[in-house]
Structure formats: structure tokens, C-alpha cells
Amino acid sequence: MKKLTILLFTASILFAGNLENFLKNDSQELEINKSKDIKEKRLKNQKLKKLKSIKITLLKKLKNQYL
């Protein structure tokens, strides 16, 4: 009975260690995904700003051309 208790205790410690590592890896993966999402949003915003700038420039040129 004593050996079984020690075995179960050891197994629970190993399981807890593996669970902790799993949770660390999972949180690191989430941080990486957040970082990628932030970069994608920045790129998208930069492209949208550039497109808006081009649009405004074209509208001004058209306006000046027809006035």
C-alpha cells in the first residue's frame, strides 16, 4: 500500500509538471498569435491609409480638372 501511495504521489507530481509546461507553451503560443494579429492589423491599416491618400489625391485632381 505504501508503494502504491508513493507511486501515485510521484505520478501526480509528474502530471502537474507536464501540465505546467503545457500551459506555459500554450500561453507562449497565444502571445505569438497576438503578435501576428497586431502586425497584420498594422499592415492593413497602413494599406488603408495609403489607399485613402491616393483616393483623396485623385479626387482633388479630378475636382481641379473639372472646375
Backbone as CSV, one residue per row, in Angstrom:
resi,resn,N_x,N_y,N_z,CA_x,CA_y,CA_z,C_x,C_y,C_z
1,MET,0.825,-1.197,0.000,0.000,0.000,0.000,0.869,1.261,0.000
2,LYS,1.969,1.198,0.758,2.864,2.341,0.848,3.506,2.628,-0.511
3,LYS,3.889,1.557,-1.240,4.493,1.720,-2.553,3.489,2.330,-3.531
4,LEU,2.256,1.922,-3.437,1.213,2.458,-4.310,1.004,3.949,-4.043
5,THR,1.028,4.333,-2.776,0.864,5.737,-2.410,2.015,6.563,-2.963
6,ILE,3.233,6.059,-2.818,4.408,6.763,-3.344,4.325,6.863,-4.858
7,LEU,3.918,5.788,-5.500,3.785,5.771,-6.952,2.744,6.789,-7.415
8,LEU,1.612,6.821,-6.756,0.570,7.783,-7.120,1.030,9.222,-6.876
9,PHE,1.718,9.435,-5.769,2.228,10.763,-5.457,3.221,11.222,-6.520
10,THR,4.133,10.320,-6.903,5.120,10.630,-7.941,4.434,10.919,-9.274
11,ALA,3.451,10.126,-9.607,2.718,10.324,-10.850,1.997,11.671,-10.851
12,SER,1.433,12.042,-9.716,0.728,13.327,-9.661,1.691,14.494,-9.802
13,ILE,2.900,14.367,-9.231,3.911,15.420,-9.382,4.332,15.539,-10.840
14,LEU,4.569,14.414,-11.497,4.950,14.428,-12.913,3.836,15.014,-13.770
15,PHE,2.603,14.639,-13.479,1.467,15.167,-14.224,1.365,16.678,-14.050
16,ALA,1.548,17.147,-12.824,1.475,18.584,-12.559,2.578,19.321,-13.306
17,GLY,3.771,18.743,-13.347,4.880,19.354,-14.084,4.586,19.427,-15.568
18,ASN,4.058,18.340,-16.125,3.707,18.326,-17.547,2.594,19.322,-17.841
19,LEU,1.635,19.414,-16.946,0.535,20.356,-17.127,1.048,21.788,-17.108
20,GLU,1.973,22.065,-16.194,2.547,23.408,-16.111,3.283,23.758,-17.404
21,ASN,4.081,22.825,-17.918,4.794,23.059,-19.180,3.824,23.254,-20.333
22,PHE,2.789,22.457,-20.356,1.779,22.588,-21.404,1.137,23.967,-21.366
23,LEU,0.791,24.429,-20.166,0.153,25.739,-20.038,1.108,26.858,-20.420
24,LYS,2.377,26.727,-20.085,3.374,27.732,-20.481,3.476,27.800,-21.993
25,ASN,3.595,26.642,-22.632,3.705,26.595,-24.090,2.456,27.180,-24.746
26,ASP,1.307,26.861,-24.176,0.050,27.363,-24.721,-0.019,28.880,-24.621
27,SER,0.405,29.432,-23.493,0.359,30.884,-23.326,1.368,31.559,-24.246
28,GLN,2.533,30.931,-24.456,3.515,31.484,-25.390,2.954,31.488,-26.808
29,GLU,2.252,30.431,-27.159,1.647,30.350,-28.490,0.590,31.433,-28.666
30,LEU,-0.177,31.688,-27.610,-1.171,32.754,-27.670,-0.514,34.114,-27.867
31,GLU,0.604,34.350,-27.192,1.329,35.611,-27.340,1.839,35.765,-28.770
32,ILE,2.340,34.682,-29.341,2.824,34.722,-30.727,1.670,35.051,-31.668
33,ASN,0.514,34.422,-31.451,-0.644,34.688,-32.299,-1.112,36.126,-32.157
34,LYS,-1.099,36.655,-30.923,-1.484,38.051,-30.710,-0.539,38.971,-31.466
35,SER,0.745,38.660,-31.395,1.754,39.463,-32.078,1.514,39.459,-33.586
36,LYS,1.208,38.292,-34.130,0.933,38.189,-35.570,-0.311,38.991,-35.937
37,ASP,-1.346,38.902,-35.100,-2.575,39.653,-35.365,-2.322,41.150,-35.348
38,ILE,-1.520,41.603,-34.387,-1.205,43.027,-34.288,-0.444,43.480,-35.536
39,LYS,0.522,42.679,-35.978,1.291,43.024,-37.184,0.381,43.079,-38.406
40,GLU,-0.526,42.107,-38.518,-1.451,42.091,-39.648,-2.365,43.321,-39.636
41,LYS,-2.845,43.702,-38.457,-3.699,44.882,-38.352,-2.939,46.137,-38.733
42,ARG,-1.678,46.236,-38.296,-0.863,47.400,-38.657,-0.683,47.488,-40.162
43,LEU,-0.351,46.363,-40.765,-0.159,46.359,-42.221,-1.447,46.744,-42.940
44,LYS,-2.562,46.209,-42.463,-3.848,46.517,-43.072,-4.154,48.007,-42.934
45,ASN,-3.909,48.564,-41.739,-4.162,49.986,-41.518,-3.262,50.848,-42.392
46,GLN,-1.994,50.447,-42.538,-1.080,51.191,-43.389,-1.562,51.179,-44.840
47,LYS,-2.013,50.032,-45.300,-2.505,49.932,-46.675,-3.762,50.780,-46.862
48,LEU,-4.656,50.749,-45.863,-5.873,51.545,-45.949,-5.551,53.037,-45.969
49,LYS,-4.608,53.467,-45.142,-4.205,54.880,-45.131,-3.635,55.287,-46.485
50,LYS,-2.822,54.410,-47.053,-2.227,54.700,-48.353,-3.320,54.801,-49.426
51,LEU,-4.279,53.871,-49.382,-5.375,53.904,-50.354,-6.226,55.167,-50.187
52,LYS,-6.479,55.571,-48.935,-7.247,56.790,-48.695,-6.503,57.999,-49.227
53,SER,-5.207,58.014,-49.026,-4.389,59.120,-49.519,-4.451,59.198,-51.048
54,ILE,-4.330,58.061,-51.683,-4.410,58.011,-53.152,-5.788,58.467,-53.618
55,LYS,-6.809,58.024,-52.945,-8.179,58.385,-53.294,-8.383,59.901,-53.182
56,ILE,-7.926,60.472,-52.075,-8.073,61.914,-51.865,-7.316,62.681,-52.941
57,THR,-6.108,62.235,-53.256,-5.304,62.888,-54.286,-6.013,62.837,-55.639
58,LEU,-6.551,61.685,-55.970,-7.256,61.548,-57.251,-8.511,62.420,-57.298
59,LEU,-9.245,62.449,-56.193,-10.443,63.293,-56.143,-10.090,64.764,-56.297
60,LYS,-9.003,65.195,-55.683,-8.565,66.593,-55.818,-8.186,66.903,-57.258
61,LYS,-7.464,65.974,-57.881,-7.064,66.180,-59.285,-8.296,66.271,-60.188
62,LEU,-9.263,65.378,-59.967,-10.480,65.407,-60.775,-11.256,66.708,-60.543
63,LYS,-11.323,67.112,-59.310,-12.032,68.337,-58.967,-11.391,69.539,-59.647
64,ASN,-10.068,69.616,-59.605,-9.350,70.722,-60.233,-9.471,70.690,-61.749
65,GLN,-9.560,69.527,-62.290,-9.642,69.362,-63.733,-10.994,69.847,-64.261
66,TYR,-12.047,69.606,-63.504,-13.382,69.955,-63.982,-13.867,71.292,-63.489
67,LEU,-13.116,71.987,-62.670,-13.529,73.318,-62.202,-12.793,74.407,-62.875
